[in-house]
Amino acid sequence: MKEEKLRELLSSLTVTEKIGQLIQVPGNMLNAEGQELGVRDELGIGEELLRNVGSTLNVVGAGQVRRVQEEYLKRSSAKIPLMFMADIIYGFRTVYPIPLALGCSFEPELLRRLCEATARESTAAGAQVTFSPMGDLVRDARWGRCLESTGEDPHMNAAYVRAMVEGFQEGLSEEGAARGLASCVKHFAAYGAPEGGRDYNTVDMSERRLRQDYLPSYRAGVEAGCEMIMTSFNTVDGIPSTGNCWLMKDVLRKEWGFEGVVITDYAAIAELIAHGVAADQKEASQLAMEADVDIDMCTGCYGGSLEELIREGRLTMEQLDAAVWRVLRLKNKLGLFEDPFRGADAAEEERISLCADFRALSREAAVKCSVLLENKGGLLPLSLEAEKRKAGESEAPAAEDAKAAGRVALIGPFADRKDALGMWAIHGDKNAVVTIREAFAEMPGLSFDWTEGCEALLPEDYTDLPALSQSGEREPWSEEKREKEWSRALALAGEADTVILALGEDPVQGGEGGSRTRLTLPGDQRKLLYEVKKRAARVIVVLFAGRPLVLDEVKELADALLLVWYPGTEGGAAIRDMLFGVSEPQGRLSMSLPRSVGQLPLYYNHFSTGRPYDGKTVNRFFSRYTDCPNTPLYPYGYGLSYHSAAYGPVRLSASVLGPGESITAAVDVTNTGSRDGVETVQLYVRDVTGSVVRPVKELKDVQKLFLKAGETKQAAFVITEEMLRFYGRDLQYRSEPGRFLLGIGPDSSVRLDAEFTLTEK
């Protein structure tokens, strides 16, 4: 529709019809067969308003979308199509690794590809807007929603958000094309920094910290062209985001030039009352509208208050029209006025869902995101050549027999788990998930026994997790089953040459509302590890998780430790391939793994203090713990490989960087192992002296090098003045002249042993 016609449509709407465009209702308010639009008393939305609501939440499936849209348009007085929005976070029917795992890839292009695939799969099912990506920086593993973030580093988070927006929205702007999902970047802002790691809790930080570390990812999404921003539940400088004019108008709209739609998170306008900044829904609605918040997600605030606020003169018709215009403009961009169903096609949905290409991408992503934390004695990858040679199927030499898998026992609550996808895979097909057991069964030459051994949780955990106990989907094991599984696990461990122990955090323990104060393996899993280790010659732990866990005991007991997070639809196949050397785990940690919960929040790019601790001094009067090292158990950027790499000294093209100039920092990287592999080369820089305290180091760039065995390649990074800017004492974003230290290596523990100077002239 031409803009002139769209303007005419806006001017023709009644006040009720306009307000309706700013209301999103939950999908369960729309009858499953599209025959009836029910009125939810608790929302207080009248029948006339309900007939003109602008959007709905989590209604997907081509047939369902078409039925709901058809019935809605019959009843609507304005005849403006619904927008169908959904939580499509890391895949649709095909599920990919969780975003925290994807952050371990250090490959934004991978995220762009899988988001484009997700858009293709979900738009065929009628989805039009996705509430993704999450741009929240995370540094506290107690927070359950770590799994939705790409990690603790501002530079990489921004790169990932940009790539994801571009992937979701590929083809969106092409006229007449029913391609691409409109992307909603969330949760604006700093939702990932709640005090104590407790979800929905207060966020309180300086404006400098907010701008330097937390805002860059959201801004990257805006610069990439995201169509929507979602407000966060938390406060920013004492004011909830949903009613924060400085954040939503001054920063988002004026500074960044965002012209798209702002939507609340679920029921966030009503929560302004509980925050204590609004006395009632009318006052809460006024605060949100004054902050340029366009869509009220799933409350009756706007529906019950806006008309009266305008009549009383507390809001203007111009404010209402501006919000409605932004919603109509997005609907027009989606092509809904020409095709209200926007490509929802049951035949195409069936053809494309879980297709071979998407499953292959899921497997590729799982390999690139899995992090090898331990590999004592080079145990992995395991070999089946000895077994094949005994059967006369291989003439390979016996040199690799030390890695021979031998008799394998697969044990653990995640050995055959189809729902280990994380909280937000709500549209994923669990039946399509490949488990480790299933993948092992498909591998020629591999003979194995398996059992769970124990549950992921203890019986009392079911009471502590209401979502689990109320769902009725799972019940605690009987005492008889617990004893039987435990005995079988220990018997198999004693008979096996190699035990593969699949352990982890139960998916119900993480996600929204999943904050935890204990981050060790839950249930009887640590006990199982101890008992198996007593009986088994060697133990390989495959670890599932949605956040960093405290793994000191696991590190000590495991002969090899592979962190696979929640790896997605093809997780089991990817795990099998990595364990047996078909592929090499390529992931590098996107969050530091703590030694203790007492270290949290924990991140590599922290400030220096006036009494920095070198890790050696005995004197207690330094910034240190008396019962634990300051350093993480595993640092940001860390990950082992099946190859080994040696780094040469850093070479700088110049020692002085002037205005408009650049310096190249180069290093030779040699694959000193016997296998080809991918090395993730990381550049870290430190600003030695500034007008404000600067981090001890900051990641500035990454390169992934494919190295054949014995091959040497150069990694070269271009450093410019723009890369060295920060928010100084006056909150202006610029660089300052002085000394800079630089290091290039495999993770954030690299020494900064090169130096250059930035000058003003």
PAVEXMAR-702289 format. One record per residue (C-alpha): residue in one letter; x, y, z. Coordinates in steps of 0.5 Angstrom, whole numbers, plus 500, padded with zeros to 3 digits. Example, Ala and Ser with C-alpha at 12.3 -4.5 7.8 and 13.67 -1.06 7.14 Angstrom:
2
A525491516;S527498514;
// end
This chain:
761
M500500500;K503507498;E504512504;E499516502;K493511502;L496508509;R495516512;E488516509;L487509513;L490512519;S485518519;S479514518;L480510524;T476511530;V479512537;T477505539;E480502532;K486506533;I487503541;G486496538;Q492497534;L496498540;I494491544;Q497484543;V493479546;P495472548;G494466543;N489463547;M484468547;L483466540;N479459539;A484454536;E479453530;G478461529;Q471460530;E470465536;L474471539;G473470547;V473476552;R478475557;D475478563;E482479567;L484483561;G478488561;I478488554;G471489551;E468486545;E469491540;L476493542;L478485542;R475485535;N480490533;V486488536;G493489532;S497483534;T497476537;L502472541;N505465539;V499463534;V503459529;G502453524;A500455517;G493452517;Q492456524;V494462522;R489462516;R483460520;V485466526;Q486471520;E480469516;E475469522;Y478476525;L477480519;K470478518;R469481525;S474487525;S471493523;A477496521;K479490517;I486491518;P490484519;L493482525;M500481526;F502474528;M508475533;A512469536;D518467541;I522464535;I529464539;Y534459536;G530455531;F523453530;R521446528;T528445527;V532447533;Y539450533;P544450539;I542455545;P544463543;L550462549;A552456545;L552460539;G556465542;C562460543;S562459535;F566466535;E563466528;P557471527;E556469520;L554462522;L548466526;R546470520;R545463516;L541459522;C537465523;E535466515;A534458515;T529459522;A526465518;R524461512;E522455516;S517459521;T514464515;A511458512;A508457518;G505464518;A510467523;Q511474521;V515477527;T520474532;F522476539;S529475538;P535476538;M536478546;G542483546;D543482554;L550482556;V551477561;R556476567;D552472572;A551465571;R546465577;W541468572;G537463568;R536467562;C544466560;L542461555;E539466551;S545471551;T551470546;G555472552;E559476556;D563480551;P560487548;H564487542;M562480540;N555481543;A554487538;A557483532;Y552477534;V546481534;R547485528;A548478524;M542475527;V537481525;E540481518;G539473518;F532474520;Q530480516;E533477509;G529479504;L524483508;S524489505;E524486498;E517488495;G512483495;A516478498;A513474503;R520472506;G524474512;L521475519;A521482522;S526482528;C525484535;V531486539;K530485547;H530486552;F532494552;A536495556;A541491561;Y536486563;G542481563;A545485570;P540484575;E542484582;G544477585;G543474578;R535474580;D530475575;Y526481574;N531484580;T533491580;V539493575;D543499578;M549501574;S553508572;E551511565;R558510563;R558502564;L551502561;R553505555;Q560502554;D558495556;Y551494555;L548498550;P552497544;S549490542;Y542493542;R545499538;A548494533;G541491532;V538498531;E543499526;A542493522;G535495521;C531491526;E523493526;M522492533;I525493540;M522490546;T522493553;S525490559;F522488566;N528492570;T529499572;V534503569;D537508574;G531507578;I526508573;P523501569;S524501562;T517501560;G516508563;N523510562;C523517557;W530518557;L532511555;M526510550;K526517547;D532520548;V537514547;L533510542;R529514538;K533521538;E540519539;W540512535;G534514530;F530508531;E523509528;G520502529;V515499533;V517499541;I513493544;T513491552;D515485555;Y509480557;A505485562;A510490563;I506496563;A501493569;E508491573;L509499573;I504499579;A508493583;H515497581;G511503585;V512508579;A504508578;A498508582;D494504577;Q493502570;K491509567;E497512570;A502506568;S499507561;Q500514561;L508513563;A508508557;M505512552;E510518554;A516514553;D513512546;V512505548;D507503542;I504496543;D502493550;M503486551;C497482554;T495487559;G488491559;C492497561;Y492501554;G485498552;G482500559;S486507559;L488510553;E481513551;E480516558;L487519558;I486523551;R479525553;E482528560;G488531556;R493527559;L495524553;T494527546;M491524539;E498526536;Q501521541;L496516539;D497517532;A504516532;A504510536;V499507531;W502509525;R509506527;V504499527;L501500521;R507502517;L510495520;K504491517;N505495511;K512493510;L510486512;G505486506;L499484510;F494489506;E496485500;D496478503;P494478510;F496471511;R503473508;G506466505;A503462510;D502455506;A501448509;A504445504;E510449504;E511448511;E510441511;R516441506;I521445509;S520443516;L526439519;C528439512;A535436511;D539442510;F536445516;R538439520;A545439517;L546446519;S543444526;R549439526;E554444524;A552449529;A553444535;V560442533;K562449532;C559451539;S561445543;V567447548;L572441549;L574443556;E579437558;N582432554;K587428559;G592425555;G589426548;L584421550;L579424545;P578423539;L576415540;S578410535;L574404533;E580402528;A582396533;E575393533;K575394526;R582390525;K580385530;A574384525;G578384519;E575390517;S581395517;E588395516;A590401520;P596401524;A595399531;A598406533;E592409535;D590403540;A591407546;K585411544;A581405542;A574405545;G573398546;R567396550;V563403551;A558404556;L553410555;I551412562;G547418565;P540422565;F542425558;A544419554;D537419551;R534425552;K529428547;D527435551;A534437552;L533443548;G532449553;M526453555;W525457549;A525451544;I517452545;H516450537;G521445536;D519438535;K522434540;N520427537;A525429531;V531430536;V537425535;T539423542;I546420544;R544413544;E540414537;A546417534;F551411537;A546406535;E547408528;M554408528;P557402524;G562398528;L560401535;S558396540;F555399547;D551398553;W547404556;T543406562;E541413565;G543411572;C540416575;E535422574;A537429573;L533431579;L532429586;P524427587;E524433592;D526438586;Y519436583;T516440588;D521446588;L520447581;P512448580;A512448572;L515441572;S510438578;Q504442575;S505440568;G504432569;E509431563;R514428568;E514424575;P520422579;W522415579;S520410584;E524407589;E525401585;K527404579;R532408582;E535402585;K535398579;E538404574;W543405579;S546398580;R546397572;A550404571;L555401576;A555394573;L556397566;A562402569;G566396572;E565392565;A567398560;D573400557;T570407556;V565410560;I561416556;L557420562;A552424559;L550429565;G547436566;E543441568;D535440567;P532444562;V527446567;Q532449572;G534455567;G530460562;E526465565;G525465572;G530460573;S535463577;R539459582;T544460587;R547453587;L551451580;T553444581;L551438577;P544437580;G541431583;D545425584;Q549426578;R556428582;K555422586;L554418580;L560421577;Y564419583;E562412583;V563411576;K570414576;K571408582;R570403577;A571405570;A578405567;R576412563;V571417564;I568422558;V563427561;V559430556;L555436559;F549439557;A547446560;G544453559;R549457563;P556456566;L556451572;V561450577;L565444575;D571443579;E569436581;V568434574;K574437572;E578433577;L574426575;A573427568;D579424563;A575428558;L570434558;L566436553;L561442554;V555441549;W550446552;Y543444549;P545443542;G539442538;T535437534;E542434531;G545434538;G546427539;A549426532;A554432533;I556429539;R558422536;D562425531;M566429536;L567423540;F569419535;G573424531;V569425525;S569432527;E573437532;P569441537;Q571448535;G567452541;R571457545;L567459551;S562465551;M562466558;S567465564;L566459568;P567460575;R570456581;S565458586;V558462586;G562466590;Q566469584;L559472581;P559476577;L565474573;Y568477567;Y575477564;N574485562;H574487569;F577494571;S584494575;T583496582;G588500586;R591493589;P591488584;Y592481586;D598478581;G595471584;K602469588;T602474593;V601472600;N599478603;R592479604;F591486603;F590486596;S583485592;R583477592;Y579472596;T582468601;D579461600;C579462592;P583464586;N580470583;T581467576;P575463573;L576455572;Y576456565;P577463562;Y573467556;G575464550;Y578458552;G577451549;L581445547;S582442540;Y584435537;H590439534;S595443537;A597450536;A603454537;Y603462537;G609466534;P611473537;V606479535;R609483530;L606491529;S607495523;A608501527;S609503534;V605509533;L598510531;G596517529;P589520527;G587517520;E592511521;S592504522;I597499525;T597492523;A598486528;A600480526;V602473529;D604466525;V600460528;T602453527;N598447527;T603443531;G599437531;S597431527;R590433525;D587439521;G583444525;V580450526;E584455531;T580461534;V585467534;Q583472539;L586480539;Y586483546;V588490547;R589494554;D588502554;V594503560;T592510562;G585514561;S581519564;V577513567;V579506569;R579502563;P579494563;V585490564;K584487557;E578488551;L577483545;K577487539;D577482534;V577475532;Q580470526;K578463525;L584460521;F583453518;L590449519;K592443516;A597439520;G604442520;E601448517;T603455519;K599461517;Q599469519;A593472523;A593479521;F589485525;V588492523;I588497529;T584503528;E583509532;E576508532;M577501536;L580505542;R574509543;F570509550;Y566514554;G571518558;R570522564;D565527560;L561521557;Q563523551;Y565517546;R572518544;S579515544;E585518549;P592518547;G597514550;R600507551;F596501549;L598494550;L596488546;G596480545;I594475540;G592468543;P587463544;D583465549;S583471554;S588469559;V593471553;R599476555;L599483553;D606483551;A606488545;E606495545;F604501541;T602509542;L596513540;T597520539;E593526537;K597529532;
// end
